[in-house]
Each structure stands twice: as structure tokens, then as C-alpha cells.
Amino acid sequence: MEVLARILLVYLSFFGLATATAQTSVNVPQSITKTLDSLKKQDNLSDWLYTRIDYSYVNPRQSLSFLMNTEQERWRKPKSTSEKEAWLMLLSNQGYNQMYTGNILNSINCYEQAYNYVVEHKLNVEGIAEYVLKPWANNYTRLGDYEKALFIQQKTLDHALKERNDPLAISVYNNMAISYRSLGDFKKAEECIHLGTKKTTPTSAALVLLDNTLADIYNDKDELSLAEKIISRNIVRQKQLKPNFESAYWLLSSYITAGNIQSKKLNFAVAQNNYLQALAINDKYYNGNRLREKAYIFIQLGKIKLAQKQPNQAITYFNQVLNTFGLADTASKVNVERVFGDNRLVDLFYQKSLAYGQLGKDKEALENIQLSLLAADKIRFELADVKTKQRFQSETKQMAENAIGIAFKLLAKTKDHRFAEIIVDIIEQTRARTLLDDIRRNQQQLTLSTKDPLFQEKAKLEQAIAYNEKELLQGGESPKEIEKRNSELKFKLEALEKNITQRYPSLALSKDIKTANSLLKQLPRSAHFIEFFAGNSHLYVADIYNRQVKHVKRVSNAQQVKKDISDFVNTYYHNGPTAMMNQPKSFFTTSNQIYKTLLGGFNLSKNEKLIIIPDEVIGYLSFDGMITNDNYQPDIASWPYLIKELSLSYAFSIQTWINQSTKKLNPGRFAGLFVTHQNKNKQFIPAVAKEAESIAKIVDGNFMMDEDARVKDFFNAFDKANVLHISTHSYSSGLQKEPTLSFDDEPVFLFELSARKTAPDLVVLSACRTADGMMNTGEGIISLSRGFAAIGTGGTIAGLWNVNDQAASEITTSCYHNMLQGQAISLALHHAKLDWLQDKQRPAQEYLPYYWDALVYMGYDKKVALKPAGNSLANYGKLSALVLTAFFGIYYLIKVKKKAISPVSKS
């Protein structure tokens, strides 16, 4: 109880004393120093800690460094229970003081340490939910990680319900409603408000809290009349209750919500008055020290001035935010190194860029929107869950498009090459950043000793999470129970990963944002990239060659272009070859139009190697089969395909390409897994057996078929082979369309692919749509190809649509033949496709891109080591077994099924 009382005293004293002492000196009084020295001599750690904490009550902002330095100044660790409780109180106070002064990331770390300290030392302390879990979750809400906030809020709610602590439960229901509202799930948000209301009485003060949030929900839903009615009633109710320093925060929040509603209704004078009322409450009760609320109000006031076309007044408000957070000097110049990850700052710099845009000051507008993206990037570094990162990346893409638009305007106006590099900077900030994080983390982790128990525990947690997610997709037990269990595992995993990072600092993700100039200097001089950015309004194409951005092209009406590409892919590729065969001229014309839109106007030299970095729906295209001129001819074999001009490969981003280039090549070991039937119906696929037989004739290696091609065989081959060939069924699973590979016994999902000690230089996915998947705005296509890149594979050959089995067999075999001749991967695939086109014996329709253009190479291009097949008896035995398998499969189809053989797709 002593700890609970002291924690409560902190929160009350903090507000009560901060008003009188906010500007006191940072120097610790001599009397405090003497007391601390005396307690240290007495080895009285508990009172030494409480003395430091008590002093921080009086100087909440100025004494923060004094409070945070406690650990390095203590002479020993806590031993007794009372000392451990005192240390817990210190951690909780550090978290609160950091949050109060606006440093959310440090506050999160402090609360996390406090929670872990309770768990590690098995402390039975009242108030842990109220004063550790609850503010910790709220910080994640402020950061924008609503998924993590909801998980911790649920833990807090469990405590509250177990202890029958209705006030805490009401507060948590309210906070959960805020999280759901922020995710756009208004139904669940209102459900939480309803559950909270059920625990109140008609005269309960807690109704104020719930109504504030309910009004925010209706405001977000654009039900403004209802929102206004609720918040107006709430303000009257609070005035009647006569606020004090504890409840005044609710009234402050009510005025902010009222301001937001009126601002949305374009009643700017009324909105401004509400915001000023909120500022007055902050000054009266908290001496203006609620920094985040103060900053938010200034931003909202600035937005009003922007709406009123008064950009200078808006900038004045925005500069007050910079001063509030200590980010600017007296001339309001931003100290870039002090910019931290916070959604307040993301909004601030974005709004400031809009203000400069109204003034016609494009350079200043661009600088501020870049600062906004920097703050957003710093938030992303702190997020743990991949899905949360991807959502956050998607949300910042519109802001990135605005930045590119300003830079493009400046480039056209000034011809200054620096703005072209800025455009590439911003494109790279929106491209496969989560993938890059995964690649770097996996590479770094694998350089360390896996004998460390932390890594062993991490592997166990990852395996358990993957198992649960697999159960969820395969329809095991209750989905709700699985998700709850997995959330707990992910919670433990994140804490463990932080411990690993503390022990091995090299594993911390780099927070340095590389500029295009530094990126381009790392490229080979001969490297030629075409990088796309698909925005809402415009589509941008950057031509990068010889370490320079040669040209940036802008295409208007991006939504129509993206729709045209999507319709083109669905019509001519995803629905089979029929449309292409029946309407060759229509295909020809549409393909040429898309080619001119995307690549028209660029100076592309004959036979050069070009690396395409696609974006959004452009990632569903294979450029080899695109038509380069509008001179239609009935002879399909003579069509002007791009493959006849250039050798193409693909990359997720420049940064991932550079990262993959550092992978050391492995010795030449080939492994192939071939599944000759589809899952449940066991429908035989003759082309798979033929593909295995054809490759075995030219490449020496380990060939596994059907019952020898199981999940354990796949992972074993992944660890040992430098070239891994997988010929099987591929599909998407569940609502999230998880990319999935089917083996003889069970499927392997994308999330099961975790970092391993070694990874192949090349994975060939001779299966359907393995480079295809769910598109995540700002991150790219979440495909199997991407999954293999994340765990260290140098590159993948994968299919963009349902692979024609005969074509896949011939082209992959030809590709291996070319690699054995010393050709790099992309060139080997390029020549294999050309060989298909140059074969004069084919039926006319097989020269259509549907047949020969499904496979693309994604990754850093290189030569791989392969051994040619020998003439040993063992090799003959292997070939015989493969031939017999194919023979009996065909016999089964003809004699038992009694139907004609037709090529069966691996899809």
C-alpha cells in the first residue's frame, strides 16, 4: 500500500507543485545532495530513491535528467522487497515525467521497464494496472501503434475486472474506444463506450470522459450535429461540477473536441474560442505544462488560419509548437537532430508545409514536408509489429506524394539536379522499408552466436507464433482464442527483442535516413534503374543511370492509369490466355499504350540491362512482354516485345538491392523439390515430372519428389543449397491473402519463413503467382518472393500469374543451361525466354506473353555456382525414377481416370 500511496502522491503533487516551480533552477540544492550522501553512507537505498523521486515532484521538467540519472548513480541494485518497490516507483515516475514533457518514446521504455521489473521480481503491488499498464498503453496510442495499445489495454482491463475496479475499467473502455476509433473501427469504438457506460451511474463524473470520446467518434463519422449536442452537454455538466486540477483535464479535452467539431462545420470563430478556452485551462491548472495538449491546440489554431487563407498567422502558431517541444532556436529554425518520432510532429511539419505552399515558398514547403516524413520514419523505427508498420507506411504515402509534387515543381522551375535526388529520396522512403528492416535485422542476427539463450528463446517464440497463425488459417480451434494467445506471444517477443538489442547494439535498426546522393554513390556505374511511384493524383518515373538521376517523368490521372493496368493484368493474364488469344490486336494496342505511359520518352540503349523498381499495381506487370510500338502485325512471333530490346530484372527498392548485393555466394549445391499433384484431389501434373527430369539431365544436385518433398525437406534444402528450385502448387490463404506453398504433407506460409544460418543465392519458384500477393500501399506486394528476400535469399525467379506448365518447364530448364554457361541469373532467364520466342515450331498462340513471360527475376543480379550433371549410375537411377513417376502418373490418368491428358496448371 505504501507504493500505491506514493505513486498517487506523485500524480497529485506533480500538478499541484508544478505550477509554482516550473521555472526553478536545474541545480540540485545542497541540502538534497547532503541528504542523498548521508543515505548512501547508511546503505539506505529505499529512502535514497524516494528522496530523488520527491525532489522531482517539485521540479518536474527541470529535474528530469536528475531523475533519469538515478540508475547510474546508485551504488547497488535493490535487494529487499521494499527496495524493489521503491525502484518500481522510480521507473513509473520516470515514465510519467517523460510523457508529461512530451517524450513519448522514452516514456514507453520506462513503463516497459517497470512492467518487466514487476514480472521478473514477482512483485505483488497494487496499482500496477492504473499507474504502469494504463499510461503505457496510452503512449502507444499517442505514437500511433493502436494494435499494441489495444493489447496492453486489454491486459489492463483484465486487471480492473478481476479487482472489480469500476473506475479503472471505465477509463480503460474509454481508451480502447480511442484506439478503435483511430483505426477507423467505429463499431467497436462505440461498443467500448457502451460497456463503459454500463458501469456508471447517471450522476457519475466518468460519463464526462466517455462522452468526450463518443463526441470524437461521431465527429470522425461526420455526424456533426450529434457530436455537437454531446460535447455541448458535456461542457455544461463539467462547469456545474466545478473542475479542479484533477478533473480540469477532461474539460480541456472537451473544449478541444468542441473546437474540432466547429472547425469541421467551418464555424472558425467559435472553434477558435473553444481552443483558446482549452489553452486557458492548461495555463490555469497546469501552468501550461501539458505540452502535448498545448502543441495540439496550436496546430489546430494554425489549421484554422490555413482554412482562412492566412498562412503567416498559421506559421506563427506552428512555430509555437516548435518552441513548446524545444525544437527551434530564437529564429524558429528547426534543429533537425532533435526531431523525434511523434504523430504531433508529423502533423505539425505537414501543416507548416501547406502554409508555405499558400505563400508560394516551395523550398520551405518542401523542407517542412521532408521533416514530417522524417518524424514519421522515426515512429516507424519504434514499431514492432509488421502489420502495424505496413499500415503506418501506407498512411504516410499521400504526404510523400505531396512532397514529390513540390520537388517536381521546383525541378521544372530551377533545373536544379538536387530536386531530382530529393524525389528519389522520398520514393525510397515509401518503398519496402519494412522489408529492408527485416533483411538488415536477419543479416545482423545471423552474424551473432545462436548459442545465446536469448536467441534460443526468440526462436521458440517465433515458432509458436507461426504455429498459431498456421492454425488460424487452417481452421483449428476458436480464432478468438488463437489470436489472444498469439498477441501474448508477440508481446513477449517484442520485450525479448529489446533485450537482445541492448545486449547486441549492432542489431538496432539504423535510424539514419540515407539520402539519394549517398545511395547512388554505392551503385555500380553501369547500373540502370527505372523507379516508379504510384500516387493518388500523379505517377512518377525516375530514370537513374551512372549514379545519377537522369530524368523524372510525371504522368497525370494516376487513378485511371492504375485502373487501366489492373484491368489489363486481370483481363489478359489472371483469367487465363483466352482473352489474349481471342483479341490479339486489342492486347497489342493496350500493352503499347501502357508501355508508352510508363516508359515512353526514356533513352533506353539496345541490349542494356535495366532494373525495374515497380510500385503498387505496376508490380503485377512483367515488362518483357510489353509492346514497344503501335505497328500491329498478325504474326505474333514478330511482335516488338521489350525483351527483344533489353534485359530486365526487378528490385524491391534501391536500398534492398544494395543490401542483397553484399550477400556472399555459397558453394554450388542444387536442391529441387517437385510435387506432381495438387493437394487433396491428387490430380497429376505431368509437366512437373518432366521439368524435374529435364533439369536433372543438366544440373547435378539433390532432387526430391512428392513424398520426399515435404516441409522438413524444404527447410533442410533451404539451409544447404545455394540454388533451391521449388515446383509445386502456390496460392493465397485467408483474409490477408498469405502467400502459401504446398508440399506433399502440408503447406508452408510466408510468415513461417524466418531467418536461418544460411540462405540460397537463388530460389526458383516454378509455381503460380509466387511473385504475386496482396498489395500494401507504401510497402509493395506481399509475396513469397518478398518473403524469401527478407530471410536472406539473394534473389528469386517467381511467377506473376498462373504458370503454363510446359512453358515453365522449358524456360526454367533453358535458364539453368544458360547459368551453367556462366550467364548471370537475369541474363540466363532473358535468353531462355528469347529461345522460346525464336523456336519456329510453336503454335502461333504460344508466342503470346501469357505463355512465356510469367517468370521474373527479383533481386541483385549475379552469377551462381552450379555443377553440370554427370553420367554416374546414381544419376541414371535418379533419372529413371523420375521417368517412372511421370509414366505411372500418365498411365493413371489414361487408364483409371479414362480421360484425355491436358496440361494442368500448378495453380
Secondary structure by P-SEA (a helix, b strand, c coil): caaaaaaaaaaaaaaaaccccccccccccaaaaaaaaaaaaacaaaaaaaaaaaaaaaccccaaaaaaacccccccccccaaaaaaaaaaaaaaaaaaaaacaaaaaaaaaaaaaaaaaaacccccccccccaaaaaaaaaaacaaaaaaaaaaaaaaaaaaacaaaaaaaaaaaaaaaaaaacaaaaaaaaaaaaaaaccccccaaaaaaaaaaaaaaaacaaaaaaaaaaaaaaaaaaacccccaaaaaaaaaaaaaaaaaaacaaaaaaaaaaaaaaaaaacccccaaaaaaaaaaaaaaaaaaacaaaaaaaaaaaaaaaacccccccccccccccccaaaaaaaaaaaaaaaaacaaaaaaaaaaaaaaaaaaaaaacccaaaaaaaaaaaaaaaaaaaaaaaaaaaacccaaaaaaaaaaaaaacaaaaaaaaaaaaaaaacccccaaaaaaaaaaaaaaaaaaaaaaccccaaaaaaaaaaaaaaaaaaaaaaaaaccccccccccccaaaaaaaccccbbbbbbbbcccbbbbbbbccccccbbbbbcaaaaaaaaaaaaaaacccccaaaaaacaaaaaaaaaaaaaacccccccccbbbbbbbccccccccccccccccccccccccccccccccbbbbbbccaaaaaaaaacccccbbbbbbbbccccccccccaaaaaaaaaaaaccccbbbccccccaaaaaaaaacccbbbbbcccccccccccbbbbcccccccccccccccccccbbbcccccccccccccccccccaaaaaaaaccccccccccccaaaaaaaaaaaaaaaaaacccaaaaaaaaaaaaaacccccccccccccccccccccbbbbbbbbcccccaaaaaaaaaaaaaaaaaaaaaaccccccccccccc
